[in-house]
Amino acid sequence: MHGKGSAVILITGATGSIGRALTARLGERSGVVFRTAARNSGAKPGADHVTMDFADPASVAAALRDVDVVFLNSSQHPDMAALQGTVVEAARQAGVRHVVKVSSGNAFTGPEKPSWVGRAHADVEARIADSGMGWTFLRPRYFMQNLLGLAGPIGAGTLPVALTDARVVPIDLRDIADVAATILTSPDEHNARVYDLSGPESLTFGDVAKHLSDVLGTPVTHVTPTLQALVASLAEAGAPGWQQLHVVEGMTIFATDDSVAEVSSDVERVTGRPATTIERFITDHKAAFAAGNGHAS
């Protein structure tokens, strides 16, 4: 323990979407001691911020100094398993007692799953479980924030997603942050637990389009480009092959694995409040969607 009995929490990936939300949540809690870390030193989300590159062992060791609990999250990368594995081993050597890791959803994460990202997450989870440290794994589903990346077409009246009648249970990243904040500040209560994180409702993208229409007050229609067209647009935009493969594998899982449509109550189980609805998410981000159509809100 450090800081007169207060556990020191390290937030990796602190400048990412989940990391920023988590930093804000922990900052609202009295007496929580935490350090933020990211590869980009230009963005400093907190007072105690360090530059940490998973590929630079010295920066990893420095970030982990005097740390008790680690929030492990990073962007996708072909070497993600090896890079996160380096952090896991460094954490073990540094005397970290608990790791909270963000993986993919249950349909993705596993050594035999048809997703290279999910197999990489499973590899890291296994390393953590074998490390002797305490652990908690978070497995979120489709992110509501993905819709913000489609604000342009949504503002123009279409929701282009290459899924027809497939159902998903979208989750707000802010809920993931709330779950993580609760676990990081009381890790022993969540040791050796895997949390399947979803929103409160199973929806088709036709349903999502209706919610967008209702909240925004303008018609939005779900359109279904082919997967081939989606990959072609990614390639044209310069997306690397591994990213294109991730999209193909992910969309295939969403289209064929019925378990992605199952509603989980783990957000409420951990935080004590229901998961955010799609209506609340759209309402909270109404200005961003309106901006996609060139209108202020």
N, C-alpha and C positions, 0 to 999 in steps of 0.2 A: 504494500500500500504506500501511497505517496500523498503529500499535501495534507498532513495532519489527519489522516484517515480517509480523505476523499479519494476515490478512484479517479485516475486520469484516463480519459477516453481519447483515442486517436480516431479521427474521421478521415479515411482515405477517400480520394475522388471528391474532395470537398467543393470543387468548383462545378461539379456536374449537377444535374437537375435534382437528384435525390439528395446529394451532399449539401446543396444550398438550403433545401427545405429542412434537412436534419439539423444543420447548424443553427437555423432560426429557431427550431423547436427547443434545442438544448439551451440556447441562449435565454429562453423564456423561463427556464427552470432554475430556481434558486440553489446555489451551492454546488452546481455541476461544474467540474473542472474538465475542460476538453481542449484538444489541440487539433487544428485542421491541417490537412496536408494535400498537396496537389502538385502535379508536374509543372503546371504553369504558375510561376512565381508572381506574375503580373497581377493576378486577381487574388486578393487576400480577404477571405470571407470572415475571418475572426482575428482577435487581437493576438492570439498565440498561433501563428501560421508558419508552416515550414514548407520548403520546396522538397518534394519527394518524388523520385522517379523509380518505378518498380525495377527498372533495368540497371539502376545504380545502387549497389549494395551499401555504399557509404551513406547515401542519403536516406536509405531505408533504416539503417541502424540508428542514425541520428534522430529520425522522426519517432522511433520506438523507445527512445530513452525515457525511463521512468513511467512508461505506459502500462496500465493494468488491463484495459479493455480496448479491442480494436474493432472498428466498423470497416469491413473489407468490401470494397466495391471499385470497379474500374470499367472503362469502356471496352467494347469488344475489340479483340485483336487476335490474329492467328496464333500468337504465343501467349495468350491469356493464361492458360493453365500453368505454364512455366513461370511466368512473371508473378502471378498471385502466389504460386507455390514458394517462390523465393521469399515473399513477405511472410508467409506462414512459418517457414523455418526460422527466419530472423525473429519473428515474434516469440517463437518457442525459446530461442536462445536468450531473448531479452527478459524472459520471465513473465510475459503476458499471461493472464489467467483465463481470458475468455475472448473468443472471436465471434462476431456477428457478421455473417457473410450473405450478400445478395446474390442469388442464383437466378435461373429461369424458372418458369412454372413447372409443375410436376409432369406435364406432358412432354416437356423438353429435357428436363434434367435427369440423367441416368447414363450409365456406361454403355447401354445398348440402344439409346434413343436415336432417332433419325435426324439429329441436329448436332452439328459439330460444336456449336456454342454450348448446348446442353451437356454434351459429353465432356467438354472442358470444365464446366462448372462441377460436374460429378467428380472429376479427377481432383479438383481442389477441395471439395467437400470431404473426400476420402482422406486426403492429407491432413486436414484439420482434425477429423475424427480420430485419426491415429496419432496425433501429436501429443496427447496428454493434456492439452488445454481444454477448458470448457468451450462449448460451442452452441450456436443457434443459427439455423439456416432459414433465410427468407426466400420464398419462391413466388414472386409476383407474376401475374398474367399480363394480358394486353393493357398497355398504359393509355389512360384517357388523354394524356398529353400528346399522344401520336396525332390526335385530331388537330392540334395546333399547327402541325407541319402541313396540314391540308387546308389551312385557313383561306388560302387564295381561291382554290376551286369551290370551297364551301361558300365563300362570299359571293361567288359567281353562280351559286345554285346547285352545285353537284358535290356529292361525297364519293370520290373514286377509290374503291377498295376492291381488290380482285378476289372477293368471296361472295357467293350468291346467297344461299340460305344458312350458311354456317353461323353458329351462335358463339358469342364470346361473353366474358364477364369483366368488362373493363374496370381498372382500378386507378384511382387518382394517386399520383406520386406523393402527394401530401399525406395520404394515409400510410404509405410505406414509411415515410419519415416519422410519423407519429408512432407506428409500431416499433421502429428501430430505436427511437428515443426512450420508449418505455423499457425495452429490453436492455439497452446499454446502461441505464441507470439502476437496474435491478437484475443483473445477468443470472444470478444463481437461481432465480425463480423460473428461468426459461432455459435451463441447461439441457442439452441433448434433445432439443425440440426442433421440428421442421414445421414451419408455418406456411400454409398454402394461402397466398394473399390474393383476394379477388374483390371486385365491387359487389354491390348488393343485388344485382339483377342480371339475368341472362338475356342478351339482346342480339338480334340480327343487325346488320348494318342498315337495313331498311328501317328498323326501329330507331337506330341512332339518328338517321336522317330526319325522321319524324320529330324526335326530340329537338334537334337543331332547328327545324322549321318552327316548332311551337315557341321555343324560347327566343329565337332571333326575330321572329315575326315575318320571315320571308321564306318562300318555298325552297327546300333543299331535297334533292332526289339522289338516292343511291345509284351509282352506275358501276358496272363491273368490267374494267379493262381486263384483258387476258393477262395471265401471269407472264407470258412471253413479252407482251407489250410493256409490262411493268419492269421486267429485267432489262429490256432494251433502253428504257428511259433512264434507268440507273446507270447503265453502261455509258450512255451518252453524257450523263452528268459527271462521269469520271469515277464512279464507285468501283473499288477494287473487286476482283473476282470473289474473294472470301466474303465480302459483304453481300454481293449478289446471291451467292449460295445460301447465306443465312436467310435472306428474304424468301427464296424459293422453299427452303426447308421449313421455315416458320409458317408460311402461308399454307403449305401442304398439311402440316400438323393441325392448324386451325380448321382446315377443310375436312379432315378425316378422323380426328380423334375427338370423340364425343365428350371426353373428360374435361376439355377446355371450357365446356358450357356449364359445368357444375358450380354452383354458388358455394363459397366457403364463408364461414362465420369467424375466421381467425382474426380479422381486423378488430371486430367487436370483442372477441375473446381476450385479446391482448390489451386493447385501449379502453374498453368499457363503453365505447360508443359505436353506433353503426357506421359502416363504410359510406363514403360520399356517393350520392346518386349522380347519374349522368346529367340530370337537370341542374343540379347544384353546380356541377363542374362547368357546364356551358354558360350558366348565368354568371359565374365568377369570372369567366374569360370572354364575356360578351364583346368587350371592346376589341380584343384580338381578332375575333371572328368578323366583326364589323369592319375592322381595318383591312381585312382580306378583300373587301368589296370597295375599299377606298372611302368608307364613311367613318366618321368618328362616332363614339358612343358615350 
